[in-house]
């Protein structure tokens, strides 16, 4: 899954998969999500303290943070 490869924090994989299946993103949404992850990865908030403030993957998906 392209989004999972792009997302920097890998814990919560089972819950992330559950959230992913619930979303069932199409190609357009997937592209938007991957692009947004790339933007966040460059942000100060996600880079601060070695990525300490990167949300868990299921949280990011469930809260639709893209």
Secondary structure, 3 states (H helix, E strand, C coil): CHHHHHCCCCCCHHHHHHHHHHHCCCHHHHHHHHHHHHHHHHCHHHHHHHCCCCCCHHHHHHCCCC
